[in-house]
Amino acid sequence: MTPEEKAIEIIEKKLGRTKSLNLRIDKTVPQGVVVSKRICNENCIFDKKLGVACHDDNSYRGSGNAISNNEIIAIVEKLHSATSVDINVHIAGDGEPTLFETELLDLISRMRKIGYIKNIKLTTNGTRLSGGNPNLASRLKDAGLNEVNVSMHSLDRTEFKRITGIDAQEAVMKGVISAIGSGLKTSVNVLIRDETFAELDDYIALSDNLGIRIKFFHIIDQSGQNQEHFDQLLKEFEKRLDARASSAYSYIQPYYGKIFIIGNAIIDLKDSLTNNCPVVNCKARSACLEGCRYYARLSPTGILQPCGARTDNLIDLKNDAVSHEQIYKSLLSGGKILYENLAAVIE
């Protein structure tokens, strides 16, 4: 398959997800443990000059203990009963899922047996993928994982350590190689910072050599103080890619993006400026963030958050009294039950 054919396939897949529910499961705390702060083996600060950190310690929704895999499966079944659509699962969240690999492998294995779960994807920092015998990437593949996104915000060892707080760039690269070797669909996630421009050629070469997609993400500054700066970085990054690409393909769902073909490299630029959420009259629309337009989120405590910018439509899915109608309306209000006529899906 040529890079152009791969790009078209990526876009068609995005458009084809309008009749399914994309669910992000925050599996970053062991079951039964009090959810109080993020658990990760990195301590990322993506731009020290501007003070943009990974997540605050109070970023979890809800309070109490992390739910078990049994409860997660029951919740997924409840969501399917309420919506009657296929579900694509993305395991990610405010922390590192592979730190609790036994629970992670068990959850993936159990979800793989459920017919309406079509795709299972994991986002990880990649530090542990190459560990073990067989390596963790192979065990994840055997459990039923389809895709892995590896966050690698610098290819330079010194810069990587500055960002993450640990000297693990080589380990992450080994993790990427292990994921590819296991047969997982593999991509690399990168946040666009000032320093990213100097490494653009290296990322293009990495994509070209390994045959994987590199996804560059526009930074959203939660404080809003430096957002204009990050917006300018996005625009300049797009100009540089346009100048290098032999061809480019735009898409508008679930958010605006553009795929650039440069040799055999596939570079996917994610834009958070353009808001394509179908809930056109939502009172929180101006506060929309890139990620919340794509996934409904399940917190470690079992709270469903259909929209990352709103808190008035949260549902505690551990509560047996919650009806299917309540779940459906909550997802609808967050723009997460999408059909062909997107304009008709409004609050």
C-alpha positions in Angstrom: 0.0 0.0 0.0 1.4 3.4 -1.0 1.6 6.3 1.5 -1.2 8.0 -0.4 -3.4 4.9 -0.2 -2.7 4.7 3.6 -3.6 8.3 4.0 -7.0 7.8 2.3 -7.6 4.7 4.4 -7.0 6.7 7.6 -9.4 9.4 6.5 -12.1 6.9 5.5 -11.7 5.2 8.9 -12.3 8.5 10.7 -15.4 9.2 8.6 -16.7 5.7 9.1 -16.7 6.1 12.9 -19.8 8.3 12.9 -22.1 5.4 13.7 -20.1 4.2 16.7 -19.2 5.3 20.2 -15.6 6.2 20.9 -14.9 5.5 24.6 -11.8 6.5 26.4 -11.2 4.4 29.5 -8.9 5.8 32.1 -7.2 2.7 33.3 -4.3 4.3 35.1 -5.0 3.4 38.7 -5.1 -0.2 40.1 -8.6 -1.4 41.2 -9.5 -0.5 44.7 -6.9 2.2 45.1 -8.0 5.6 46.1 -8.0 8.0 43.1 -6.1 11.0 44.3 -3.3 11.8 41.9 -2.0 10.6 38.5 0.3 7.6 38.6 3.1 7.7 36.0 6.8 6.9 35.7 7.4 10.2 33.9 6.9 13.7 35.2 6.3 15.7 32.0 6.6 19.4 31.5 6.2 20.0 27.8 7.3 23.6 27.8 9.1 24.8 30.9 9.4 28.3 29.5 5.6 28.6 29.3 4.8 26.3 32.2 2.7 23.8 30.3 2.6 20.5 32.3 1.1 17.1 31.5 -1.8 17.1 34.0 -2.4 18.4 37.4 -2.7 15.9 40.3 -6.4 16.7 40.7 -7.2 15.9 37.1 -9.4 12.9 37.9 -13.1 13.1 37.7 -15.0 11.7 40.7 -13.7 10.6 44.1 -13.3 7.3 45.8 -11.6 4.0 44.7 -10.7 2.9 41.2 -13.3 0.5 39.7 -12.4 -3.1 38.8 -12.3 -4.7 35.4 -15.6 -6.4 36.3 -17.2 -3.0 36.8 -15.6 -1.6 33.6 -17.0 -4.5 31.5 -20.5 -4.0 33.1 -20.4 -0.3 32.3 -19.4 -1.0 28.7 -22.3 -3.4 28.4 -24.6 -0.7 29.8 -23.4 1.8 27.3 -24.0 -0.6 24.4 -27.5 -1.4 25.6 -28.3 2.3 25.8 -27.0 3.2 22.4 -27.1 0.0 20.2 -23.9 1.1 18.4 -20.5 -0.5 18.1 -17.8 0.7 20.5 -14.2 1.7 19.9 -12.2 1.6 23.1 -9.1 3.8 23.7 -7.3 3.0 26.9 -5.4 6.1 28.1 -5.9 8.7 30.8 -4.0 10.8 33.3 -1.1 8.4 34.0 0.6 5.4 32.5 -1.6 2.3 31.8 1.3 -0.2 31.4 2.4 0.2 35.0 -0.4 -2.1 35.9 0.1 -4.6 33.1 -1.7 -7.6 34.7 -5.0 -5.7 35.0 -4.4 -4.0 31.6 -3.9 -7.4 29.8 -6.9 -8.9 31.6 -9.1 -5.9 30.5 -8.0 -6.1 26.9 -8.5 -9.8 26.8 -12.0 -9.6 28.1 -13.0 -6.8 25.8 -11.7 -8.6 22.8 -14.3 -11.3 23.4 -17.1 -8.8 23.1 -18.4 -8.7 19.5 -19.6 -5.0 19.5 -16.1 -3.8 20.6 -14.5 -3.3 17.2 -11.2 -1.6 17.9 -9.0 -1.4 21.1 -6.3 1.2 21.2 -3.7 2.1 23.9 -1.9 5.3 24.4 1.3 4.8 26.4 4.6 6.5 27.0 6.3 3.4 25.6 8.8 3.0 28.4 7.7 -0.6 29.2 6.7 -2.0 25.8 10.0 -3.8 25.1 10.3 -5.3 28.6 9.6 -9.0 29.5 9.9 -12.2 27.6 7.9 -12.2 25.5 7.9 -8.4 25.5 4.9 -6.5 26.7 4.0 -5.3 23.2 3.6 -8.9 22.0 1.5 -9.8 25.1 -0.7 -6.8 24.4 -1.2 -8.0 20.8 -1.9 -11.5 21.9 -4.5 -10.2 24.4 -6.4 -8.5 21.6 -5.0 -4.9 21.3 -5.3 -3.5 17.8 -3.3 -0.2 18.0 -0.8 1.6 20.1 0.0 5.3 20.3 3.4 6.0 21.8 4.0 9.5 23.1 7.6 10.5 22.2 7.8 14.3 22.3 11.5 14.4 21.4 14.0 12.1 19.6 16.9 13.8 21.3 18.0 12.0 24.5 18.8 15.2 26.4 15.7 17.0 25.4 13.6 13.9 26.2 15.0 13.8 29.7 14.3 17.5 30.2 10.7 17.1 29.2 9.9 13.8 31.0 12.3 13.9 34.0 13.7 10.5 33.1 16.5 9.2 30.8 14.3 6.9 28.7 14.4 8.0 25.1 16.2 4.9 24.0 13.8 2.7 25.9 10.8 4.3 24.3 12.4 3.8 20.8 12.9 0.2 21.6 9.2 0.1 22.7 8.2 1.5 19.3 10.3 -1.2 17.5 8.7 -3.9 19.7 5.2 -2.7 19.0 5.9 -2.7 15.2 7.5 -6.2 15.5 4.5 -7.6 17.4 2.1 -6.6 14.6 0.4 -3.7 16.4 -0.7 -0.8 14.3 1.8 1.7 15.7 2.0 5.5 15.7 4.0 8.2 17.5 2.4 11.1 19.2 4.2 14.5 19.4 3.1 17.8 20.9 4.2 20.8 18.9 6.5 23.0 20.9 9.1 25.6 19.9 11.7 22.9 20.1 9.8 20.5 17.8 10.7 22.5 14.7 14.4 21.5 15.0 13.4 17.8 15.1 10.9 17.8 12.2 13.3 16.3 9.7 14.2 13.5 12.2 10.5 12.7 12.7 9.9 12.6 9.0 12.8 10.2 8.6 11.5 8.0 11.4 8.1 7.8 9.7 9.8 7.0 6.4 12.1 4.3 7.8 9.6 2.5 10.0 6.5 3.0 7.9 4.5 4.4 10.8 2.3 7.6 11.2 3.7 10.5 13.2 0.9 12.5 14.8 1.7 16.1 15.7 -0.8 17.7 18.2 -1.6 21.3 18.7 -1.1 22.2 22.4 -4.1 23.4 24.4 -2.9 25.5 27.4 -5.4 24.9 30.1 -4.6 28.3 31.7 -5.2 30.1 28.4 -2.3 32.5 29.0 -0.1 31.1 26.3 -2.7 29.8 23.8 -2.0 32.4 21.2 1.6 31.3 21.1 0.7 27.7 20.6 -1.8 28.6 17.9 1.0 30.4 16.0 3.2 27.3 16.3 0.5 25.2 14.7 0.1 27.6 11.8 3.9 27.8 11.2 4.2 24.0 11.5 1.5 23.5 8.8 3.3 25.9 6.5 6.5 23.9 6.8 4.8 20.6 6.1 2.9 22.1 3.2 6.3 23.2 1.7 7.7 19.7 2.1 4.8 17.5 1.1 4.2 15.9 -2.3 0.5 15.6 -1.5 -1.9 16.4 1.5 -5.3 15.3 2.6 -7.6 17.2 4.9 -10.3 15.8 7.2 -12.9 17.4 9.5 -14.0 14.6 11.8 -13.6 14.1 14.7 -11.6 17.3 14.6 -9.8 19.2 11.8 -6.6 17.6 10.6 -4.4 17.2 7.7 -2.3 14.3 6.5 0.9 15.1 4.6 2.8 12.6 2.4 6.6 13.3 2.3 8.4 10.5 0.5 7.2 7.4 2.3 6.5 9.3 5.5 2.9 9.9 6.7 2.6 13.0 8.9 -0.8 13.7 10.6 -1.3 17.2 11.9 -4.0 17.6 14.5 -5.7 21.0 14.8 -7.6 22.1 17.9 -8.5 25.6 16.6 -11.5 24.4 14.5 -14.5 23.1 16.4 -16.5 20.4 14.6 -18.6 19.3 17.6 -22.2 18.8 16.3 -23.7 20.3 19.4 -23.8 23.7 17.8 -25.6 25.6 20.6 -23.7 24.2 23.6 -23.1 26.7 26.3 -19.5 25.3 26.8 -18.6 25.4 23.1 -16.0 28.2 23.5 -14.2 26.1 26.1 -14.0 22.9 23.9 -10.6 21.1 24.0 -9.3 18.9 21.2 -9.5 15.6 22.9 -13.0 16.0 24.3 -14.5 16.3 20.8 -13.6 12.7 20.0 -14.2 10.5 23.0 -16.7 10.0 25.8 -14.5 9.5 28.8 -14.9 6.9 31.6 -13.0 8.0 34.8 -11.2 5.6 37.1 -14.2 5.9 39.5 -16.8 5.1 36.9 -18.0 8.6 36.0 -19.0 9.1 32.3 -18.0 12.4 31.0 -19.4 12.9 27.4 -17.8 16.3 27.0 -14.5 17.4 28.4 -15.7 21.0 28.7 -18.9 20.3 30.6 -19.8 18.9 34.0 -23.6 19.3 33.9 -24.1 16.0 32.0 -21.9 13.6 34.0 -23.3 10.2 34.9 -22.2 7.8 37.6 -22.4 4.5 35.7 -21.8 2.5 38.8 -25.3 3.5 39.8 -27.8 0.8 38.8 -30.6 3.3 38.9 -29.3 5.2 35.9 -31.5 4.5 32.9 -30.6 3.8 29.3 -32.5 7.0 28.4 -30.4 9.1 30.8 -27.2 7.6 29.3 -28.3 8.2 25.8 -29.3 11.8 26.4 -26.0 12.5 28.2 -24.0 11.2 25.3 -26.2 13.1 22.8 -25.7 16.3 24.7 -21.9 15.8 24.5 -22.0 15.2 20.7 -20.9 11.5 21.1 -23.7 9.7 19.4 -23.0 10.8 15.9 -25.0 9.8 12.7 -24.7 10.9 9.1 -26.7 14.1 9.6 -24.4 15.7 12.2 -26.2 19.0 12.0 -29.3 17.4 13.4 -27.6 16.3 16.6 -28.0 19.3 18.8 -28.7 19.8 22.5 
